Amino acid sequence: MQRRARWAVLLVGVVVSCKKETEAPAPLGKEYYPVATGTYRTFAAEDVIWDDNVATTTQYQLRERIEDTFTDAAGLLSYRIVRSRREKAAEEWADDSVFVLTPTSQSLQLLRGNRRTVELVFPVREGRRWNPYAFAALDTVGRQYQNVGKPFKAGDKEYAETLTTLDDVENNLYYLTQRKQVYARNEGPVFRETRRFIYCDGSTTGQGCQVGSGYILAGREHRETLLESGKL
């Protein structure tokens, strides 16, 4: 009887051990921003400038191409991204800026100019919050994941599995600041939107300019919608 009990314990141990060996690791979410040298993404871009509640809209295209890789000062593999702009689809691209993406086991970092931000954190989880400006001690704006794994329509394209990052929103009688980005699984960024408004504060007189009326004294909206992606 004791021998049978010992065999039963050993058998359970083997089963548990095998289960541990065959369990797949939990997905981190890095597939929401794939990076590879020689690939590109083209966006339809739109700027809306507000002045005394009148909007002026400018439309153009932006392209981000992953030019090459290098090892940064911390010994991390980084990707150099060249951004180009053109006013119309028939025009030639003109390079206008360079930035750097650095994927790590815990985050995806963006270096634009001299400012480093944490664009994504891993593992991805609904409601997870972090400070995208953790490298800038004075900035404490938070960012969080929303709608993880949910579909999203950007322009005329429907993406079955996406996630949204939303920065803390400042929305009151006098100001609106909002930043939203959407990433599609195995595709990357498909939609970006930034809105900054200064509303009527009572110090300016004019038709419709009343506190709480939504009258925009000054402001800017910027949107980017993915048009296509591929290899160069």
N, CA and C of each residue as an Amber inpcrd file, in Angstrom:
protein
   696
   0.8320000  -1.2130000   0.0000000   0.0000000   0.0000000   0.0000000
   0.8610000   1.2540000   0.0000000   1.9370000   1.2060000   0.8470000
   2.8270000   2.3630000   0.9030000   3.5530000   2.5650000  -0.4250000
   3.9140000   1.4200000  -1.0690000   4.6030000   1.5080000  -2.3570000
   3.7100000   2.1720000  -3.3920000   2.4180000   1.8170000  -3.4210000
   1.4740000   2.4330000  -4.3620000   1.3510000   3.9370000  -4.1170000
   1.3260000   4.3220000  -2.8430000   1.2160000   5.7500000  -2.5090000
   2.4230000   6.5160000  -3.0130000   3.6160000   5.8880000  -2.8480000
   4.8320000   6.5640000  -3.3230000   4.7990000   6.7390000  -4.8320000
   4.3440000   5.7050000  -5.5590000   4.2460000   5.7990000  -7.0190000
   3.2440000   6.8720000  -7.4340000   2.1630000   7.0000000  -6.6930000
   1.1550000   8.0210000  -7.0080000   1.7330000   9.4140000  -6.8560000
   2.5060000   9.6210000  -5.7780000   3.1370000  10.9300000  -5.5570000
   4.1160000  11.2480000  -6.6690000   4.9260000  10.2330000  -7.0600000
   5.8930000  10.4390000  -8.1400000   5.2000000  10.7640000  -9.4490000
   4.0920000  10.0690000  -9.7220000   3.3550000  10.2880000 -10.9700000
   2.7950000  11.6990000 -11.0290000   2.2280000  12.1750000  -9.9190000
   1.7080000  13.5410000  -9.8660000   2.8240000  14.5400000 -10.1030000
   3.9990000  14.2780000  -9.5060000   5.1330000  15.1810000  -9.6900000
   5.5660000  15.2600000 -11.1300000   5.5710000  14.1010000 -11.8250000
   5.9550000  14.0830000 -13.2390000   4.9680000  14.8710000 -14.0750000
   3.6590000  14.6860000 -13.8090000   2.6240000  15.3940000 -14.5630000
   2.7520000  16.8940000 -14.3760000   2.9320000  17.3260000 -13.1150000
   3.0760000  18.7580000 -12.8320000   4.3100000  19.3190000 -13.5010000
   5.4250000  18.5420000 -13.4530000   6.6700000  18.9930000 -14.0680000
   6.5080000  19.1560000 -15.5660000   5.8550000  18.1790000 -16.2190000
   5.6430000  18.2620000 -17.6660000   4.7760000  19.4510000 -18.0200000
   3.7620000  19.7030000 -17.2000000   2.8590000  20.8230000 -17.4630000
   3.6120000  22.1390000 -17.4050000   4.5210000  22.2500000 -16.4000000
   5.3040000  23.4760000 -16.2750000   6.2040000  23.6900000 -17.4800000
   6.7650000  22.5520000 -18.0040000   7.6770000  22.6560000 -19.1340000
   6.9550000  23.0290000 -20.4210000   5.6870000  22.6160000 -20.5640000
   4.9820000  22.8410000 -21.8220000   4.1230000  24.0960000 -21.8190000
   3.9390000  24.7360000 -20.6620000   3.1330000  25.9520000 -20.6200000
   3.8050000  27.0620000 -21.4230000   3.0470000  27.6960000 -22.3040000
   3.5890000  28.7960000 -23.1030000   3.6850000  30.0480000 -22.2420000
   4.7500000  30.8410000 -22.4330000   4.8720000  32.0780000 -21.6600000
   3.7640000  33.0590000 -22.0200000   3.3620000  33.8530000 -21.0470000
   2.3170000  34.8510000 -21.2940000   2.8060000  35.8660000 -22.3200000
   1.9680000  36.2410000 -23.2870000   2.3850000  37.2130000 -24.3030000
   2.6760000  38.5650000 -23.6730000   3.7430000  39.2170000 -24.1430000
   4.1270000  40.5180000 -23.6080000   3.3710000  41.6540000 -24.2750000
   3.0660000  41.4820000 -25.5700000   2.3990000  42.5500000 -26.3030000
   3.3120000  43.2770000 -27.2660000   4.5430000  42.7760000 -27.4480000
   5.4690000  43.4480000 -28.3620000   4.9850000  43.4000000 -29.8110000
   4.0750000  42.4780000 -30.1010000   3.5580000  42.3750000 -31.4680000
   2.6830000  43.5670000 -31.8490000   2.3600000  44.4220000 -30.8830000
   1.5890000  45.6280000 -31.2000000   2.4650000  46.7350000 -31.7900000
   3.7860000  46.5380000 -31.7740000   4.6690000  47.5150000 -32.4380000
   5.8740000  46.7670000 -33.0040000   5.6810000  46.0040000 -34.0900000
   6.8070000  45.2920000 -34.6980000   7.7830000  46.2660000 -35.3460000
   9.0660000  45.9960000 -35.1920000  10.0970000  46.8420000 -35.7990000
  11.0660000  45.9600000 -36.5730000  11.4040000  46.3720000 -37.7960000
  12.3430000  45.6390000 -38.6320000  12.9750000  46.6030000 -39.6200000
  14.2760000  46.4940000 -39.7940000  14.9890000  47.3600000 -40.7240000
  14.4380000  47.1970000 -42.1390000  14.2870000  48.3240000 -42.8410000
  13.8170000  48.2980000 -44.2170000  12.3190000  48.3730000 -44.3720000
  11.5860000  48.4830000 -43.2680000  10.1300000  48.6090000 -43.3480000
   9.7110000  50.0710000 -43.2160000   8.4740000  50.3510000 -43.5920000
   7.9810000  51.7270000 -43.5380000   6.4980000  51.7390000 -43.1950000
   6.0390000  52.8990000 -42.7600000   4.6160000  53.1650000 -42.5390000
   4.3020000  54.5460000 -43.0920000   3.2160000  54.6530000 -43.8480000
   2.7780000  55.9310000 -44.4110000   1.4580000  56.3340000 -43.7650000
   1.3950000  57.5850000 -43.3240000   0.2180000  58.0950000 -42.6290000
  -0.3960000  59.2780000 -43.3770000  -1.7090000  59.3480000 -43.3710000
  -2.4090000  60.5720000 -43.7610000  -2.4380000  61.4700000 -42.5370000
  -1.8870000  62.6770000 -42.6660000  -1.7770000  63.5910000 -41.5290000
  -2.6860000  64.7970000 -41.7250000  -3.1700000  65.3120000 -40.6050000
  -4.0620000  66.4720000 -40.6410000  -3.7570000  67.3770000 -39.4550000
  -3.5430000  68.6560000 -39.7370000  -3.3900000  69.6770000 -38.7050000
  -4.5790000  70.6180000 -38.7650000  -5.1620000  70.8940000 -37.6140000
  -6.2630000  71.8540000 -37.5190000  -5.8450000  72.9380000 -36.5300000
  -5.7390000  74.1710000 -37.0090000  -5.3660000  75.3040000 -36.1690000
  -6.6110000  76.1340000 -35.8730000  -6.8330000  76.4090000 -34.5880000
  -7.9960000  77.1850000 -34.1560000  -7.5800000  78.5900000 -33.7430000
  -8.3440000  79.5860000 -34.2100000  -8.1160000  80.9820000 -33.8310000
  -9.4710000  81.6770000 -33.7480000  -9.8300000  82.1160000 -32.5510000
 -11.1370000  82.7420000 -32.3370000 -12.2750000  81.8770000 -32.8740000
 -12.1980000  80.5860000 -32.5520000 -13.2350000  79.6090000 -32.8730000
 -13.3680000  79.3140000 -34.3680000 -12.3680000  79.7060000 -35.1470000
 -12.3370000  79.4170000 -36.5830000 -11.2070000  78.4230000 -36.8450000
 -11.5230000  77.3410000 -37.5580000 -10.5510000  76.2830000 -37.8070000
  -9.9760000  76.3870000 -39.2130000  -8.6490000  76.1920000 -39.3190000
  -7.9600000  76.1090000 -40.6010000  -7.2810000  74.7480000 -40.6770000
  -7.5970000  73.9870000 -41.7230000  -7.1290000  72.6040000 -41.8230000
  -6.0780000  72.4510000 -42.9140000  -5.0100000  71.7110000 -42.5940000
  -3.9600000  71.3800000 -43.5500000  -3.7910000  69.8680000 -43.5830000
  -3.7590000  69.2970000 -44.7890000  -3.6010000  67.8560000 -44.9320000
  -2.3390000  67.5420000 -45.7240000  -1.6630000  66.4730000 -45.3340000
  -0.4210000  66.0650000 -45.9950000  -0.1530000  64.6100000 -45.6350000
   0.9940000  64.0840000 -46.0300000   1.3440000  62.7000000 -45.7200000
   2.6860000  62.6440000 -45.0000000   2.8140000  61.6700000 -44.1090000
   4.0620000  61.4070000 -43.4020000   4.4560000  59.9520000 -43.6130000
   5.7520000  59.7270000 -43.7470000   6.2480000  58.3520000 -43.8520000
   7.3490000  58.1450000 -42.8200000   7.2920000  57.0110000 -42.1280000
   8.3330000  56.6400000 -41.1760000   9.0010000  55.3640000 -41.6810000
  10.2760000  55.4400000 -41.9910000  10.9920000  54.2610000 -42.4730000
  12.1120000  53.9100000 -41.4860000  12.2400000  52.6250000 -41.2150000
  13.2800000  52.1510000 -40.3030000  14.5550000  51.9730000 -41.1150000
  15.4640000  52.9000000 -40.9310000  16.6540000  52.9960000 -41.7760000
  17.7180000  51.9710000 -41.4100000  18.0710000  51.8910000 -40.1300000
  19.1280000  50.9770000 -39.7030000  19.0770000  50.7980000 -38.1930000
  20.0090000  50.0090000 -37.6730000  20.0860000  49.7680000 -36.2360000
  21.4680000  50.1500000 -35.7200000  21.5400000  50.3500000 -34.4200000
  22.8200000  50.6100000 -33.7600000  22.6730000  50.2500000 -32.2870000
  23.7950000  50.1800000 -31.5960000  23.7890000  49.9260000 -30.1610000
  23.9640000  51.2420000 -29.4310000  23.0110000  51.5680000 -28.5570000
  23.0740000  52.8640000 -27.8840000  24.0580000  52.8320000 -26.7160000
  24.1540000  53.9520000 -25.9950000  25.1370000  54.0850000 -24.9170000
  24.9080000  53.0840000 -23.7920000  23.6670000  52.6060000 -23.6590000
  23.3540000  51.6310000 -22.6110000  23.5380000  50.1910000 -23.0910000
  24.0160000  50.0270000 -24.3360000  24.2230000  48.6950000 -24.8800000
  22.9770000  48.0420000 -25.4320000  21.9280000  48.8500000 -25.7010000
  20.6570000  48.3190000 -26.1940000  20.5370000  48.4900000 -27.7080000
  19.9790000  47.4870000 -28.3710000  19.7330000  47.5770000 -29.8030000
  18.6570000  48.6250000 -30.0650000  18.9690000  49.5870000 -30.9280000
  18.0380000  50.6780000 -31.2240000  17.8500000  50.8010000 -32.7290000
  16.7030000  51.3530000 -33.1170000  16.3400000  51.4920000 -34.5280000
  16.2360000  52.9680000 -34.8900000  16.9400000  53.3560000 -35.9440000
  16.8900000  54.7480000 -36.3950000  15.7520000  54.9030000 -37.4010000
  14.8250000  55.8020000 -37.0850000  13.6440000  56.0290000 -37.9120000
  13.7670000  57.3820000 -38.6000000  13.6340000  57.4010000 -39.9130000
  13.6640000  58.6500000 -40.6760000  12.2350000  58.9990000 -41.0760000
  11.7970000  60.1890000 -40.6800000  10.4540000  60.6370000 -41.0470000
  10.5320000  61.5760000 -42.2390000   9.6430000  61.3510000 -43.2060000
   9.5730000  62.1790000 -44.4120000   8.1770000  62.7640000 -44.5410000
   8.1040000  63.8450000 -45.3250000   6.8130000  64.5250000 -45.5070000
   6.6290000  64.8850000 -46.9800000   5.3800000  64.8390000 -47.4150000
   5.0210000  65.3750000 -48.7180000   3.6020000  65.9160000 -48.6330000
   3.3280000  66.9480000 -49.4130000   2.0190000  67.5990000 -49.3420000
   0.9560000  66.8080000 -50.0910000   1.3590000  66.1500000 -51.2020000
   0.4260000  65.3730000 -52.0120000   1.0670000  64.0430000 -52.3950000
   0.2200000  63.0720000 -52.7200000   0.7080000  61.7350000 -53.0330000
   1.6030000  61.7110000 -54.2670000   1.4320000  62.6680000 -55.1750000
   2.2140000  62.6880000 -56.4110000   3.6030000  63.2920000 -56.2190000
   3.8610000  63.9050000 -55.0820000   5.1360000  64.5800000 -54.8470000
   6.1840000  63.6160000 -54.2940000   7.4560000  64.0550000 -54.3760000
   8.5480000  63.2760000 -53.8090000   8.5960000  63.4840000 -52.2950000
   9.1020000  62.4670000 -51.6050000   9.2700000  62.5830000 -50.1630000
  10.4620000  63.4680000 -49.8280000  10.3350000  64.2460000 -48.7580000
  11.4350000  65.0650000 -48.2500000  11.6430000  64.7260000 -46.7750000
  12.8380000  64.2450000 -46.4240000  13.1190000  63.9050000 -45.0290000
  13.0410000  65.1600000 -44.1700000  12.4080000  65.0310000 -42.9960000
  12.2940000  66.2160000 -42.1380000  12.7550000  65.9960000 -40.7030000
  12.9330000  64.7350000 -40.2780000  13.4030000  64.5170000 -38.9130000
  13.8420000  63.0690000 -38.7350000  14.5690000  62.8290000 -37.6490000
  15.0420000  61.4860000 -37.3080000  14.7330000  61.2350000 -35.8370000
  14.2500000  60.0310000 -35.5260000  14.0800000  59.6620000 -34.1260000
  14.4960000  58.2110000 -33.9410000  14.5350000  57.7680000 -32.7010000
  15.0850000  56.4530000 -32.3710000  14.0880000  55.6650000 -31.5310000
  13.8780000  54.4080000 -31.9090000  13.0620000  53.4800000 -31.1210000
  13.9760000  52.4450000 -30.4710000  13.7740000  52.2230000 -29.1770000
  14.5580000  51.2330000 -28.4480000  13.6180000  50.2740000 -27.7250000
  13.4320000  49.0670000 -28.2610000  12.6070000  48.0710000 -27.5640000
  13.4400000  47.3420000 -26.5130000  12.8930000  47.1840000 -25.3190000
  13.5340000  46.4100000 -24.2630000  12.5630000  45.3290000 -23.8080000
  12.9800000  44.5400000 -22.8430000  12.1050000  43.4810000 -22.3400000
  10.8980000  44.0410000 -21.5990000  10.9890000  45.2970000 -21.1410000
   9.9240000  45.8790000 -20.3280000   9.2000000  47.0470000 -20.9770000
   9.7790000  47.6240000 -22.0360000   9.1600000  48.8260000 -22.5970000
   9.6270000  49.0740000 -24.0220000   8.9440000  50.0220000 -24.6680000
   9.3740000  50.5520000 -25.9580000   9.6150000  52.0420000 -25.7590000
  10.8630000  52.4700000 -25.9640000  11.2400000  53.8520000 -25.7050000
  11.4430000  54.6030000 -27.0150000  11.0520000  55.8740000 -27.0080000
  11.1860000  56.7420000 -28.1740000  12.0660000  57.9200000 -27.8050000
  13.1000000  58.1560000 -28.6090000  13.9650000  59.3170000 -28.4260000
  13.7530000  60.2500000 -29.6020000  13.1370000  61.3880000 -29.3330000
  12.8800000  62.3880000 -30.3670000  13.5090000  63.7020000 -29.9050000
  14.4690000  64.2180000 -30.6930000  15.2380000  65.3580000 -30.2190000
  16.0640000  64.9190000 -29.0250000  15.9330000  65.6070000 -27.9250000
  16.6350000  65.2280000 -26.7010000  15.6870000  64.6830000 -25.6390000
  14.4760000  64.3190000 -26.0440000  13.4780000  63.8640000 -25.0800000
  13.1650000  62.3910000 -25.2830000  13.3460000  61.6190000 -24.2210000
  13.0540000  60.1900000 -24.2600000  11.7230000  59.9240000 -23.5650000
  10.8470000  59.1840000 -24.2290000   9.5510000  58.8300000 -23.6540000
   9.3620000  57.3180000 -23.6810000   8.5140000  56.8360000 -22.7900000
   8.1630000  55.4160000 -22.7340000   6.8170000  55.2580000 -23.4280000
   6.8480000  54.7890000 -24.6660000   5.6300000  54.7010000 -25.4680000
   4.7300000  53.5490000 -25.0310000   5.3310000  52.3880000 -24.7860000
   4.5810000  51.2050000 -24.3650000   5.3320000  50.5270000 -23.2270000
   4.5970000  49.8140000 -22.3820000   5.2210000  48.9840000 -21.3510000
   4.7160000  47.5550000 -21.5100000   5.5550000  46.6060000 -21.1020000
   5.2270000  45.1890000 -21.2290000   5.2830000  44.5150000 -19.8570000
   4.4210000  43.5300000 -19.6110000   3.3910000  43.0480000 -20.5310000
   2.2010000  44.0000000 -20.6220000   1.5550000  43.9600000 -21.7710000
   0.3540000  44.7740000 -21.9910000  -0.7910000  44.2190000 -21.1470000
  -1.5050000  45.1270000 -20.4910000  -2.6290000  44.7020000 -19.6600000
  -3.6690000  45.8130000 -19.6010000  -4.9160000  45.4750000 -19.7500000
  -6.0020000  46.4550000 -19.6910000  -5.9180000  47.2630000 -18.3940000
  -5.9440000  48.5890000 -18.5340000  -5.9350000  49.4660000 -17.3780000
  -4.5670000  49.7450000 -16.7910000  -3.5290000  49.0930000 -17.2920000
  -2.1920000  49.3250000 -16.7310000  -1.7540000  50.7660000 -16.9770000
  -1.1720000  51.3920000 -15.9510000  -0.7480000  52.7890000 -16.0290000
   0.7690000  52.9020000 -15.8710000   1.3190000  53.9510000 -16.4990000
   2.7400000  54.2580000 -16.3210000   2.9720000  55.7260000 -16.6450000
   4.1780000  56.1930000 -16.3480000   4.5630000  57.5660000 -16.6570000
   5.3760000  57.5630000 -17.9480000   4.8260000  58.0470000 -19.0600000
   5.5780000  58.0310000 -20.3170000   6.7840000  58.9570000 -20.2920000
   6.7840000  59.9000000 -19.3580000   7.8860000  60.8580000 -19.2500000
   8.7500000  60.5540000 -18.0360000   8.9580000  59.2750000 -17.7640000
   9.7180000  58.8620000 -16.5850000  11.1570000  59.3680000 -16.6130000
  11.6810000  59.6600000 -17.8120000  13.0510000  60.1590000 -17.9220000
  13.1310000  61.6700000 -17.7490000  11.9820000  62.3340000 -17.6180000
  11.9340000  63.7790000 -17.3770000  11.2840000  63.9860000 -16.0150000
  12.0930000  64.2990000 -15.0180000  11.6350000  64.3040000 -13.6240000
  10.5060000  65.2900000 -13.3610000  10.3920000  66.3410000 -14.1770000
   9.4070000  67.3770000 -13.8960000   8.0230000  67.0510000 -14.4380000
   7.9270000  66.0520000 -15.3090000   6.6520000  65.7380000 -15.9640000
   6.0690000  64.4610000 -15.3710000   4.8460000  64.5360000 -14.8630000
   4.2350000  63.3780000 -14.1990000   2.9250000  62.9460000 -14.8560000
   2.7280000  63.3000000 -16.1190000   1.5160000  62.8820000 -16.8260000
   1.4750000  61.3600000 -16.9060000   0.3060000  60.7770000 -16.6390000
   0.1610000  59.3340000 -16.7060000  -0.3940000  58.8820000 -18.0450000
  -0.1680000  57.6080000 -18.3490000  -0.7010000  56.9930000 -19.5680000
  -1.2240000  55.6150000 -19.1870000  -2.2620000  55.1690000 -19.8720000
  -2.7940000  53.8490000 -19.5480000  -3.3070000  53.1380000 -20.7930000
  -3.3940000  51.8070000 -20.6660000  -3.9450000  50.9790000 -21.7300000
  -5.4620000  50.9120000 -21.6140000  -6.1110000  51.0080000 -22.7770000
  -7.5510000  50.8270000 -22.8560000  -7.8800000  49.9700000 -24.0780000
  -9.0090000  49.2920000 -24.0230000  -9.5310000  48.5250000 -25.1680000
  -8.5140000  47.5350000 -25.7300000  -7.7940000  46.8640000 -24.8320000
  -6.7930000  45.8850000 -25.2670000  -7.4860000  44.7010000 -25.9450000
  -7.0320000  44.3910000 -27.1610000  -7.5950000  43.2800000 -27.9130000
  -8.8820000  43.5890000 -28.6450000  -9.3090000  44.8460000 -28.6170000
 -10.5790000  45.2270000 -29.2390000 -10.3640000  45.7160000 -30.6810000
 -11.3960000  45.6100000 -31.5420000 -11.2860000  46.1170000 -32.9220000
 -11.3100000  47.6390000 -32.9520000 -10.7570000  48.1860000 -34.0400000
 -10.7280000  49.6440000 -34.2060000 -10.7120000  49.9480000 -35.6990000
 -11.4500000  50.9730000 -36.0950000 -11.4650000  51.4050000 -37.4890000
 -10.6950000  52.7060000 -37.6110000  -9.6630000  52.7000000 -38.4580000
  -8.8530000  53.8910000 -38.7110000  -8.9440000  54.2100000 -40.1940000
  -9.5760000  55.3310000 -40.5300000  -9.8220000  55.6280000 -41.9330000
 -10.7990000  54.6150000 -42.4950000 -10.4160000  53.9790000 -43.6010000
 -11.3040000  52.9730000 -44.2000000 -10.8480000  51.5490000 -43.8920000
  -9.9360000  51.3990000 -42.9160000  -9.4300000  50.0750000 -42.5690000
  -9.9190000  49.6540000 -41.1860000 -10.2990000  48.3880000 -41.1010000
 -10.7580000  47.8060000 -39.8370000  -9.6770000  46.8640000 -39.3180000
  -9.2670000  47.0680000 -38.0630000  -8.2490000  46.2290000 -37.4400000
  -8.9130000  45.4010000 -36.3460000  -8.7140000  44.0840000 -36.4070000
  -9.4660000  43.1770000 -35.5320000  -8.9960000  43.2230000 -34.0870000
  -7.7020000  43.4360000 -33.8780000  -7.1580000  43.3640000 -32.5200000
  -6.2120000  44.5350000 -32.2980000  -6.5860000  45.4450000 -31.4310000
  -5.7960000  46.6540000 -31.1960000  -5.7050000  46.9410000 -29.7010000
  -4.9130000  47.9480000 -29.3910000  -4.9190000  48.5260000 -28.0500000
  -4.8070000  50.0340000 -28.1980000  -5.3090000  50.7440000 -27.1980000
  -5.2740000  52.2060000 -27.1880000  -4.4910000  52.6750000 -25.9730000
  -3.6180000  53.6690000 -26.1820000  -2.9880000  54.3450000 -25.0500000
  -3.5850000  55.7400000 -24.9610000  -3.9380000  56.1290000 -23.7540000
  -4.5580000  57.4350000 -23.5270000  -3.8360000  58.1350000 -22.3890000
  -3.3060000  59.3250000 -22.6850000  -2.6660000  60.1210000 -21.6420000
  -3.7290000  60.7600000 -20.7580000  -3.3400000  61.0870000 -19.5290000
  -4.2620000  61.7770000 -18.6310000  -4.8240000  63.0130000 -19.3210000
  -6.1250000  63.1800000 -19.2460000  -6.8100000  64.2600000 -19.9520000
  -7.0140000  65.4500000 -19.0180000  -6.6280000  66.6310000 -19.5000000
  -6.9830000  67.8700000 -18.8130000  -8.1840000  68.4520000 -19.5480000
  -9.3400000  68.4390000 -18.9130000 -10.5630000  68.8920000 -19.5660000
 -11.4090000  69.6520000 -18.5550000 -11.4140000  70.9730000 -18.6920000
 -12.1960000  71.8060000 -17.7850000 -12.7910000  72.9740000 -18.5640000
 -13.2650000  73.9810000 -17.8680000 -13.8960000  75.1200000 -18.5420000
 -12.9220000  75.9010000 -19.4020000 -11.6230000  75.8010000 -19.1000000
 -10.6590000  76.6880000 -19.7440000  -9.6700000  75.9820000 -20.6740000
  -9.4410000  74.6870000 -20.4510000  -8.4330000  73.9810000 -21.2360000
  -8.8940000  72.5650000 -21.5840000  -8.3680000  72.0770000 -22.7180000
  -8.4830000  70.6630000 -23.0670000  -7.1360000  70.2060000 -23.5980000
  -6.6040000  69.1410000 -23.0110000  -5.3850000  68.5140000 -23.5130000
  -5.6360000  67.0160000 -23.5740000  -5.4670000  66.4300000 -24.7630000
  -5.7890000  65.0140000 -24.9530000  -4.8130000  64.3970000 -25.9420000
  -4.3110000  63.2130000 -25.6070000  -3.4020000  62.4970000 -26.5020000
  -3.7800000  61.0190000 -26.5120000  -4.0060000  60.5040000 -27.7180000
  -4.4740000  59.1300000 -27.8880000  -3.6970000  58.4710000 -29.0190000
  -3.3160000  57.2080000 -28.8210000  -2.6420000  56.4430000 -29.8610000
  -3.2400000  55.0340000 -29.9000000  -3.3780000  54.5050000 -31.1110000
  -3.9390000  53.1640000 -31.2890000  -2.9260000  52.3140000 -32.0530000
  -2.6970000  51.1050000 -31.5440000  -1.7580000  50.1670000 -32.1550000
  -2.5040000  48.8830000 -32.5130000  -2.2310000  48.3510000 -33.7050000
  -2.8580000  47.1010000 -34.1390000  -1.8590000  45.9570000 -34.0230000
  -2.3570000  44.8090000 -33.6350000  -1.4980000  43.6290000 -33.4780000
  -0.8590000  43.2580000 -34.8170000   0.4630000  43.0460000 -34.7850000
   1.2730000  42.6900000 -35.9550000   1.3170000  43.7910000 -37.0150000
   0.8780000  44.9880000 -36.6680000   0.8960000  46.1150000 -37.6050000
   1.6430000  47.3110000 -37.0360000   1.3780000  47.6540000 -35.7860000
   2.0060000  48.8220000 -35.1720000   1.0320000  49.9740000 -35.0480000
   1.5410000  51.2020000 -34.9990000   0.6550000  52.3650000 -34.8390000
  -0.2280000  52.5650000 -36.0640000  -1.5380000  52.7280000 -35.8200000
  -2.4790000  52.9330000 -36.9290000  -3.2340000  54.2530000 -36.7960000
  -3.2000000  54.8560000 -35.6110000  -3.9020000  56.1290000 -35.4120000
  -3.2700000  56.8800000 -34.2510000  -3.0720000  58.1960000 -34.4610000
  -2.5550000  59.0760000 -33.4150000  -3.3660000  60.3650000 -33.4290000
  -3.6460000  60.8710000 -32.2450000  -4.4110000  62.1130000 -32.1700000
  -3.9740000  62.9240000 -30.9530000  -3.7200000  64.2100000 -31.1890000
  -3.4150000  65.1490000 -30.1170000  -4.3290000  66.3570000 -30.2650000
  -4.9390000  66.7870000 -29.1600000  -5.8210000  67.9650000 -29.1720000
  -5.4610000  68.8590000 -27.9910000  -5.2430000  70.1480000 -28.2830000
  -4.9650000  71.1340000 -27.2370000  -5.7840000  72.3880000 -27.5240000
  -6.6960000  72.7190000 -26.6180000  -7.5700000  73.8820000 -26.7850000
  -7.4350000  74.8180000 -25.5910000  -7.5240000  76.1120000 -25.8720000
  -7.7050000  77.1350000 -24.8440000  -9.0770000  77.7390000 -25.0820000
  -9.9690000  77.5580000 -24.1200000 -11.3380000  78.0480000 -24.2670000
 -11.4680000  79.4930000 -23.7820000 -12.5880000  80.1080000 -24.1300000
 -12.9020000  81.4650000 -23.6860000 -12.8620000  81.5170000 -22.1560000
 -12.0980000  82.4950000 -21.6220000 -11.9280000  82.5730000 -20.1710000
 -12.6460000  83.7610000 -19.5340000 -13.4410000  84.4660000 -20.3200000
 -14.1840000  85.5960000 -19.7860000 -13.4890000  86.9260000 -19.9370000
 -12.1910000  86.9000000 -20.2790000 -11.4530000  88.1560000 -20.4350000
 -11.5700000  88.7170000 -21.8440000 -12.1010000  87.9100000 -22.7710000
 -12.2560000  88.3330000 -24.1600000 -13.7380000  88.4530000 -24.4740000
 -14.0980000  89.5510000 -25.0740000 -15.5000000  89.7340000 -25.4600000
 -15.6640000  89.4280000 -26.9350000 -16.8010000  88.9160000 -27.2860000
 -17.0570000  88.5960000 -28.6820000 -18.2520000  87.6890000 -28.7810000
 -18.7260000  87.5230000 -29.9850000 -19.9190000  86.7160000 -30.1980000
 -19.6590000  85.2610000 -29.8080000 -20.4170000  84.7630000 -28.8610000
 -20.2960000  83.3760000 -28.4390000 -19.1850000  83.1120000 -27.4510000
 -18.3420000  84.1070000 -27.1620000 -17.2060000  83.8920000 -26.2620000
 -17.6590000  84.0270000 -24.8160000 -18.1370000  82.9220000 -24.2820000
 -18.5760000  82.8790000 -22.8990000 -17.9710000  81.6540000 -22.2320000
 -17.6150000  81.8000000 -20.9770000 -17.0440000  80.6830000 -20.2360000
 -18.0250000  79.5130000 -20.2290000 -17.5260000  78.3370000 -20.5960000
 -18.3680000  77.1490000 -20.6160000 -19.0980000  76.9130000 -21.9140000
 -18.9200000  77.8070000 -22.8850000 -19.6270000  77.6700000 -24.1630000
 -18.8980000  76.7730000 -25.1520000 -17.6240000  76.4210000 -24.8500000
 -16.8300000  75.6310000 -25.7890000 -16.1720000  76.4560000 -26.8690000
 -16.2190000  77.7790000 -26.7450000 -15.6010000  78.6900000 -27.7130000
 -14.0810000  78.5460000 -27.5990000 -13.4250000  78.2210000 -28.7180000
 -11.9830000  77.9640000 -28.7190000 -11.2410000  79.2440000 -29.1040000
 -10.5740000  79.8350000 -28.1270000  -9.7690000  81.0240000 -28.4220000
  -8.5670000  80.6590000 -29.2820000  -7.8870000  79.5870000 -28.9260000
  -6.7200000  79.1200000 -29.6700000  -6.5880000  77.6220000 -29.4440000
  -6.0240000  76.9480000 -30.4260000  -5.8660000  75.5130000 -30.2450000
  -5.2630000  74.8360000 -31.4570000  -4.9580000  73.5550000 -31.2710000
  -4.3660000  72.7750000 -32.3540000  -4.7870000  71.3210000 -32.2110000
  -5.1250000  70.7240000 -33.3380000  -5.3970000  69.2930000 -33.4050000
  -4.4460000  68.6770000 -34.4260000  -3.9440000  67.5000000 -34.1040000
  -3.0760000  66.7840000 -35.0390000  -3.5010000  65.3230000 -35.0620000
  -3.6850000  64.7810000 -36.2690000  -4.0930000  63.3850000 -36.4260000
  -3.2390000  62.7060000 -37.4870000  -2.9500000  61.4460000 -37.2440000
  -2.2540000  60.6160000 -38.2230000  -2.9970000  59.2880000 -38.3290000
  -3.3350000  58.9050000 -39.5600000  -4.0520000  57.6530000 -39.8140000
  -3.2410000  56.8150000 -40.7900000  -2.9570000  55.5720000 -40.4280000
  -2.1320000  54.7180000 -41.2810000  -2.7940000  54.4710000 -42.6310000
  -2.0330000  54.7140000 -43.7000000  -2.4990000  54.4340000 -45.0560000
  -1.9850000  53.0940000 -45.5590000  -0.6810000  52.8580000 -45.3610000
  -0.0810000  51.6110000 -45.8250000   1.2260000  51.3620000 -45.0810000
   1.6780000  50.1200000 -45.1560000   2.9680000  49.7470000 -44.5780000
   3.5550000  48.6330000 -45.4220000   4.8710000  48.4380000 -45.3010000
   5.5140000  47.4000000 -46.0850000   7.0180000  47.4880000 -45.9990000
   7.6960000  46.8640000 -46.9750000   9.1610000  46.8850000 -47.0470000
   9.5990000  47.7280000 -48.2280000  10.6660000  48.4830000 -48.0350000
  11.2180000  49.3080000 -49.1090000  12.1400000  48.4810000 -49.9910000
